[in-house]
Amino acid sequence: MANNPLQQSIHHLIDYAHVKAEHIVPAITQLLEKNKKIVEQIAAKEAPLSWESYIEYLDIASAPLWRAWHIVNHLNAVVNTPELRAAYNEVLPKVTEYSTWLGLNKNLYNHYKAIKASPEFNTLSPTRQRIIELALRDFKLSGVELEGEDKEHYAKISEEMAQLSQKFSENALDAVDNWAYFVNDEKDLAGLPQDAINAAAEAAKADGKTGYKFTLKMPSYLPVMQYAQNATLRETLYRGFTTIASDQGDPRFNNADNIEKLLALRQEEAHLLGYQHFADMRLETRMADSAPQVVQFLRDLANKAKPFAQKDVEEIRTFAKEKLGIDTLNPWDYSYISEQLRQSKYAYSDEEVKQFFPEDTVIKGFITVIEKLFQVTFEPIEASVWHADVNVYSIKDKQKLIGYLYMDLYARTGKQSGAWVDSERSRHVYGDTYIPPIVYLTCNFTPKTGDKPALLTLDDIITLFHESGHALHALLSEVNEPAASPFSSVEWDAIELPSQFMENFVWEWAVIEQLSRHWQTNEKLPKTLYNKMLAAKNFQSGMQTVRQIEFALFDMLIHQSNHQLTIQDVLEILNTVRQEVAVIIPPSWNRFPHNFSHLFAGGYGAGYYSYKWAEVLSADAYSLFEENKVADGSTLNPDIGALFRKEILAVGGSIPAAEFFKNFRGRDPKPDALLRHNGMLNK
């Protein structure tokens, strides 16, 4: 297809506004065919080849394909339409088949082995040597040493898993998009912030109906759970949310079969490659050494956190009984009572706080903080985008372009829920050519309503800073080879280090002051309100910690099973984990796994523990800023920021995470800072 925007030069920005569903199949098909011919020609050459004639040559040749595929993946997640989905599903098996074929290509594998064994290897930079060693490892994990039926079976498994993950994701999206609850009487909305009521009224009006429409998307769901006095309304949304894509919800979107099949195929894949189970296979590419080590890490953390979590729950129950006259708590009551308790203890509400955080001021202050810490500049630019909400920035260092950032911040129909960062293309430098990275930062904040600007909650701001850490990791990498970019080769359990690290700055007065401006009065956030927020920082941190441990332990245990699990087995394992670490046990009809996209559609299978693992690293890294505060008492120290950039962000995946952490901190990580930051050190 002539003038296909997906086939624009790798050196130019993509014309997103003109990418249509009909561009996807021809672009990806043509690029796959072209790349396969190039690979076949290279694979047939006599070994040993050189770095330039083999690895760099293939990187350059394959960049347009993988860039186009990243774009298609991204659009599928942020502007999903029936036409785009159909095109995506048509090319997904082709891309999966090609990727599997690459991983099983023995000639390519032998070329890597030949370079490793050649005299040239010792002349290569440490980064290039690491790329070759990681490639050899990844070829083995891709089944390259399999033969005959095993090889064919592996290829079939890979394709099936890709399709099942996509179907899981589609079911979760469709289950949310097809669920709605209408309220006709405004009296039933007592306690809800006016913003949430207005948004619900606008949503109903957009559907051609009167009254108020509520959905399971976070901007609609959370205010109900936190503020609605109407327990029936809370229960209705809680039931909807906790049964997304399950047998307890709309049967068209039930993910039970997808979970069973994915777990079975992951087990088969691991056995084919000689591993006892999927968790062992996945940990080959992680900082953690073994599944038992991870389980022990989680249980040790649970033992430290659970007493604090139990105190949190007891405080909620006592408050409910003494102040609200509620003797028996249902699962849909906890968020509501917690918010009442927090307001009682700290005399402020999330609704009060967010009036001080209009999106334009938050983004301006957020950019200022990053510029100060890491000595870069953000320049807004005009560029073609996939939706009017998207803003684009060029990131510069002393006027030199180092990358582009696309920010897409608001929830809408057809957009996957949650927040994430992905990369359209990685930094690549060869000869005189410099290709800067392009990064997407995606969130799901509440959009503006009428004349009122978008107002961000404190949680929204923390999410923004979290995702910025991922974005900075990709944008500030100084690694010239794409195969050693952060998202390509940083160990999964360290990939959250920069993101969780950035969250800490939200709690700095010097930062929060810059982010704030009352949207009506222009007044800065009062220091008295900030002090209340700070006092409440660790409110229910014990409960939040054991909740994350519950997810992570469940993940590790289902991926260590040596027999095929039914969905009932999965739910029983989850229940066993809850009995061990949870302090609030959900009802039996809760179907949390059916919407756990991180595990079944997002690459976190046998890796969810990485959030807590990396939190130890990130808290310890931030403690160096705490030890080196600047004159105003804040941690915004550009000298330590420069060190963090140099030793962690700039090195990407060119060295192991344990090594780059030690280079920054001067020692191995310690958990003390994490426990201190969460108020979980016994005094």
Number of C-alpha atoms within 10 A of each C-alpha: 11 7 8 16 20 26 21 14 11 16 11 8 13 21 15 16 13 14 18 15 19 14 20 24 20 16 20 24 16 14 21 21 12 14 19 16 11 15 18 14 10 20 18 11 13 9 18 18 17 17 17 11 11 20 22 18 14 16 16 13 16 18 19 22 22 18 20 23 22 16 21 24 16 18 22 23 19 20 16 20 16 11 12 20 19 17 20 22 16 14 20 21 16 16 19 19 17 18 17 20 17 19 21 24 19 17 19 24 21 15 22 25 17 17 21 17 12 15 10 14 17 12 10 12 10 13 18 19 17 19 22 20 15 16 18 19 14 16 20 16 21 23 24 23 16 17 12 7 9 15 18 12 15 24 22 15 19 19 19 17 21 18 19 19 20 21 18 27 24 21 23 24 23 19 25 24 17 11 17 15 15 17 17 13 9 12 9 15 20 14 16 19 17 12 16 22 22 15 21 21 21 19 20 20 14 11 9 8 14 15 16 22 23 23 20 22 23 16 19 20 18 18 21 29 24 22 24 20 18 16 15 12 19 24 17 12 23 20 18 23 23 21 22 30 30 25 16 15 18 18 12 12 22 22 26 20 15 21 23 17 18 21 25 21 20 20 24 20 24 20 15 17 20 13 15 15 22 27 26 20 23 20 19 15 18 20 18 19 12 15 21 15 11 22 18 12 17 23 18 11 18 24 13 18 24 21 15 22 25 18 15 19 18 13 15 22 20 14 19 21 14 10 12 13 10 14 11 9 13 12 15 21 21 18 18 22 22 22 18 21 19 19 15 13 13 16 13 18 16 19 18 11 20 23 20 26 26 22 24 17 18 23 17 14 18 21 19 18 20 21 17 16 19 22 17 19 21 20 12 14 11 9 15 16 18 15 12 9 12 17 17 20 18 18 25 19 15 10 9 11 17 22 24 26 25 22 18 22 20 18 23 17 15 18 21 24 22 14 18 17 18 19 23 21 23 27 24 21 16 12 5 5 9 14 18 21 23 24 24 23 20 27 23 21 27 23 19 15 14 10 6 12 17 20 26 24 21 18 13 19 22 20 22 26 23 25 26 28 23 27 24 22 26 28 28 26 26 21 22 21 21 23 26 25 25 26 19 13 23 22 21 27 24 25 23 24 30 28 26 26 22 23 21 18 21 22 15 15 18 16 19 22 18 19 26 26 22 17 20 11 9 10 11 16 21 13 12 9 16 18 13 15 21 15 12 17 14 14 19 21 19 24 22 17 21 28 20 18 27 24 19 25 28 24 25 23 18 23 24 17 16 14 11 15 19 16 19 11 13 20 20 12 18 21 17 14 18 21 13 14 23 23 20 17 13 16 11 8 13 19 23 17 25 27 26 19 18 15 20 24 22 12 13 19 22 25 23 22 27 23 21 23 22 22 23 22 28 27 26 24 22 23 19 15 20 15 9 15 14 14 9 8 13 16 25 24 18 18 16 19 18 17 16 24 23 19 18 25 25 22 24 31 27 25 17 17 24 15 14 20 22 15 16 18 18 10 11 13 17 13 15 14 21 20 17 12 16 18 18 20 14 8 4
